[in-house]
Amino acid sequence: MRFAFLVKRHGVEAGAVPPPAESEIMNSSQRGWSRRLLVLGLVLVGLLPMTIRAQQSIVSWGSDSADQIWGTPEGGRFTQVDAGGWHSLALRADGSIVAWGRDSASQVSNTPLATGFTQVAAGYGHSLALRADGSIVAWGGDAHGQVSNTPVGPGFTQVAAGRWVSLALRPDGSIVSWGHDGYGLVSNTPVGTGFTQVAAGGRHCLALRADGSIAAWGQDGSGQVSNTPRATGFTQVAAGRRLSLALRADGSIVSWGDDSSGVVSNTPLGTGFTQVAAGADHSLALRADGSIVSWGRDSYDPIWPELSAPHVSHSPGGMGFTQVACGALHSLALGTDIPDGAQDEIVSWGSDHADQIWGKPSGSGYAQVAAGHEYCLALRADGSIVSWGADAWGVVSNTPVETGFTQVAAGDLHSLALRADGSIVAWGADSSGQVSNTPVGPGFTQVLAGDKHSLALRFDGSIVSWGNDNWGLVSNTPLGPGFTQVAAGWGYSLALRSDGSIVAWGLDFFGQVSNTPLGPGFTQVSAGGAHSLALRSDGSIVAWGFSPSGTPNGAGFTDVAAGWNHSLALRADGSIVAWGTELYGEVSHAPDGMDFTQVAAGGHHSLALRAHISAWSDAGSALAGVHGEPLLAGTGSIVAGSDNVFELSDAAPTAAAGLFLGLSSSPLPFKGGTLMPALFMAPVMHTSSPFGEILVPFRMPEGLPTGTELWAQWAIQDAAAVGGVALSNAIMGVV
């Protein structure tokens, strides 16, 4: 039987430990499964407790299906780190490169083996490295020439990798750019010399001049370009997904762009910062004393919900850090004097985004959901598609079986899917050519399916539409580039310009076109049966068309979805608000919780992606200690290959703790309390952090029969407890 665990003990692999003798009254079947759980326990014996600063060499937390956290290399003597979309890079002192994380485009496996590199840069799915002679090596995803068009020859001084674009700086301060030219990322690159630094973000770029002024170009839907400060005196720039950061000479920080996650408004005040880094919806700053400040959205960190301030990631405490780097949903830091750690250790944190659909199908690893009239689509992390529901016109049974898709769209009775190269696949009902007239070739970035018409967005921001042309759905499609998103409803369409203004065309019985709000500043649109939704840059919602009443007030929303007669909105805290016509529970049955990342509204049903769902239940039986009752939480699904974590909190600090495991429950009096697991081996020993916390991540083994119970409970040395030992609550999960 194979066990694939995510964490290695620093410096020493977890070794085999002879199991204790089993009871002779245990039958052979029980003995077999107890041995399997025993193997699980013995592996956990060898794991480092994943506490915030315990053992100090590498600190990691959050689910991590792409290993950009748990794959962090051990040892010291690293000189630079960079974080990409789902992978990370580190440069050793000898100029060799270490890469880890998602390898979907060989951005990890094709990493050059040579030494002598001086800088690395990680993009969304590609990587760059600068040699000592100033020549550039590129590898990974190349859908837009961000690798193959890399300039040849020596003499470059810096490289930067964005989502689909690459930048390089020459010794004279001139900039070379290559890759995706949507939003003018390449063609609008500033000319001339005198630049000292370049930064590439999601779809925009920044460059710093010698006088400390900033040049910005690319997509501007959230002001990440147009709101660039005009002053001089800046010393560093950083570009995120839709946000920008700049560091002044006095060490103060300026940020601008999308503030839906609070990543702009919560920018720390004061001076004394030495470096900034920008991710998808979070940012980092390094103080002169080597401590780290983080801010922005933290909904991708389900393991550590108790935070020191709202929307602040659980970045490592302490001082001695020398560099920070932000990926899409994870972060890295390099330190030179971390207690108990080797020199120049890497610390990583964040979540990798291992999502689970709320409803069908079961399991985890989904990246997007789409709801049609009476069917659903879900996109897995590997780019494969799952469909379920009514199968009229083969909308379910004809779903393509290959991988490599990046987006799905569900219409009334037809579906669209976008491949990694930007080409489109369509299937389902074709009464108006909404399938057969699908444009061929690559170069598209988004697809949307309406009633009997379809939309696609090209890399330059121009729109292609096909299918039913009633009400001018096709013929009245707006011309020209510069659009950033499209939405298709029942007989009408919406498009969002790069300045945040909205264009609508098609059927207008209920004002879903003519009542479209004017002005810029919108960041998302959604089209339903006969009503529309738009999200402003502050996270507030505007609704128009048929019966828009009930729209929630206030800001702080991050996603909206319009169904046939109901609507959904996602708050920044991951909770869902539903409103509109209630026929089948599409409003009242919206799930509770604060761990959702995307919503989709269909005809009379809804879908939501959950960031993390736990299959572990609380069985009680805690015994209080110095901080009250220690809390044990289990996260993850109890299916083979699923990532799980045992998390202990509210325990005594720096205390010996034993993790008791069992295949069933047999309550046993223990130190004034009750141990719930039926014990068959010695406890797995760990030491709590100075904060009274322990994390034990593991991957659920294969081969456990359906119905098997798994029990866990901690016992912690605690002088304040009745018998000198505090007990956590027990948790139980069923395979």
ABEGO torsion letter per residue (X at the ends): XBBBBABBBBGBBBBBBBBBBBBAABBAAAAAAAAAAAAAAAAAAABBBBBAABGGABBBBEBBAAGAAAABBBEBGBABBBBBAABBBBBBAAGBBBBBEBAAAGAAAABBABBGBABBBBBAABBBBBBAAGBBBBBEBAAAGAAAABBBEBGBABBBBBAABBBBBBAAGBBBBBEBABGGAAAABBBEBGBABBBBBAABBBBBBAAGBBBBBEBAAAGAAAABBABBGBABBBBBAABBBBBBAAGBBBBBEBAAAGAAAABBBEBGBABBBBBAABBBBBBAAGBBBBBEBAAABAABABBABBGBBBBBBEBGBABBBBBAABBBBBBABBBGBBBGBBBBBEBAGBBBBBEOBBEBGBABBBBBAABBBBBBAAGBBBBBEBABGGAAAABBABBGBABBBBBAABBBBBBAAGBBBBBEBAAAGAAAABBBEBGBABBBBBAABBBBBBAAGBBBBBEBABGGAAAABBBEBGBABBBBBBGBBBBBBAAGBBBBBEBAAAGAAAABBBEBGBABBBBBAABBBBBBAAGBBBBBEBGABGBBBEBGBABBBBBAABBBBBBAAGBBBBBEBBAAGAAAABBBEAABABBBBBAABBBBBBABBBABBBAEGBBBBAAEBBBBBBBEBBBBGBBBBBBBBGBBBGBBBBBBBBABBBBBBBGGBBBABBBABBBBBBBBBAAGBBBBBBBBBBGBBBGBBBBBBBBBBBAABAAGBBBBBBBBBBX
